[in-house]
Amino acid sequence: QKVSADDYQPEITYQFPKRENMLKFQKEEEERLLKAIPLFCFPDGNVWAPLTEYQSETFSFVLTNVDGSRKFGYCRRVLPAGRGSRLPLVYCIISCLGCFGLFSKILEDRSEEH
């Protein structure tokens, strides 16, 4: 999302499944998670600029809750097809399972469409 002339802010454009009917504390946790995810998907977000070339990359991160529970983030960053300068796109899977190989393969297969 473009915030100003040279400033971009990452945003979540799709979420599956969309969680509904949550208790108040679950909703608060979900909101914190949804705010944190873009920062991990784009850890270099402070030096963004549209690009014409980009080497795709796969990486992971771990979100640890105050109770010690963990969620694993698996990301694949690619440059979408097109002409001219454009911003990278990230596919991200959040899971309670630590399966880097499996989720990396899923993300690589999905990102080949771009």
N, C-alpha and C positions, 0 to 999 in steps of 0.2 A: 504494500500500500504506500503510495506516495504521500508524504506528509507536507513537504515544501519543495522548492525548486530542486534542491540537491539532497534531500533527506528522505529516506525510505524506512518504513517500519514493517517488520514481518507480521503476517497474520495467518490464522488458520482459516482455510477456505472450505474445508470439508472434514466432517467427523463422523465416524461410524463405529459402533452404533451411537446414536444420539441418546444420551441417558436422560430419562425422565422419571418422575415420581420418586425423587430422592429425599431422604431426610435432610434437615437443615445442615448438619455437620458434613454430610456427604456432598451436598451442593457446594458448600464452602471449600471443601477439599478439591472438588472438581474445578472450581473457578481458579484456585491457586495453581493447579496443574496446567490448566489451559493458558494461563498467563506466562508460565515458566517455559513451556515447550518451545515457542518461537525463539526464545533467547538461546536455547541449546541447539536448535536447528541451524541458527545463524550466529555462532559465537563471535564472528568477525563483523557483526552488523554495523559497527561504528565506522567501517571503511568500505561501505558498499558503493558500487558504481555499476551501471549497466555494462555488460560485456558482449563481445562478439565471439569469443572463444573461451571454453572452460573445460578443464579435465574433470570428468565426473568422479565423485568420491563417495565412499560408504564409511560411516562412522557410528559410534554408539555413545550413549551416556546413561548414567544411573541417577534417578531421583530418589532420595531417601526421605521418608516422612519422619515426623517427630517421634513416632512410635517404633521406628527402626524398619518399617516395611519399605520395600523397594519396588520401583517400577523401572523397567529398562526401556530406553528409547533407542530405536534403530533407524538411522537416517540414510537416505541416498540423495545427494545433491547433484542436479544436472542442469544444463542450460537448455531450455525449451527450444524446440525447432523454430526456425524463423529466420528472418533477415535483419541485419542491423543489430544495434546494441539492445540487450534485454537482460533482465535480472534472473539469477539462478532460481530454480524451483526445488523444493525439498519434499520428498515423500518420507513420512515418519510413521513408524508403528510403535505404539506404546504397549508394553506387555509386562505381566508379572513373571514371565518366563525368561531366563537367561539363555537364549539360543541364537547367538550371533550368526552362526553359519546358515541356519534355516531362514531367519528373517533377512539376511543379506541377499540370499538367493531370490527370495520373493521380491525384494525391492529392485534387484537388478533386472529381473524379468519384467516388472511393471515399468521401470524407467526406460526400457528399450523402445517403448512407444514414443518417446520424445527424442 
